[in-house]
Amino acid sequence: MHEAVFEAGWEAGGLMPQHRAVVARDHRGRGREMICLDWTLVHPACGPKMYGVSKSYDYVERHTTLFRTVVTAVVANRQVIDGIEVRVQEPSLREAEEAYLQTTVKESYEQMEVAQTRLLELLHHPQHRWAYTKRTEMVVGAVQQLEQEGQFPEAHYAFDTGVLTLELARLIENKGKHWVSELGRLARLRPPPRRSVVAEQR
């Protein structure tokens, strides 16, 4: 792993594909596999300056706390389970930026330098809004990357309602794979569209 970190230039985007290639070799020929997609709130031990930290209400702990939203993927069969993806969600700065823009608004800007600075502030706000990625979008991106790499061609998908979207279901089905999730109190196994298999319910 240390060698892989150096080879990837300390970049997660370069490290994880190498990691998945190694994991895939260990998983080949071990029977049916599932890729499990999930998300969780991770409470940082290093305080509010750590990357991706947000402050919000924790409904489990029942108080406001610091956390990071993390999307994960693991591949599992009867013998082996391995992590194959982890993505940290950048916090949304929308409310803080909007409050700042409202507080610092002026009726006129007489000096050009001040006007330019203000214009950049106004342009950064929509840029940050467009760059923000929801956890469901992060999961779709992770599946797209996993399928593009093709390291786990026989693995189907399992996930809960926290990441279930129509876009994710269609993406998996278009790859000719099955997915398992919860719809209300029902769990369904959806077949790919090219097969005429009746969905199982339990």
Secondary structure, DSSP 8 states (H G I E B T S, - for coil): -HHHHHHTTT-HHHHHHHHHHHHHHHHTTS---EEEEEEEEE--SS-TTSTT-EEEEETTTTEEEEEEEEEEEEEE-SS-EEEEEEEE-----HHHHHHHHHHT--S---SHHHHHHHHHHHHHHHHHHHH---HHHHHHHHHHHHHHHTS-TT-EEEE-TTT--HHHHHHHHHTT--EEEEETTEEEEE--TTS----EE-
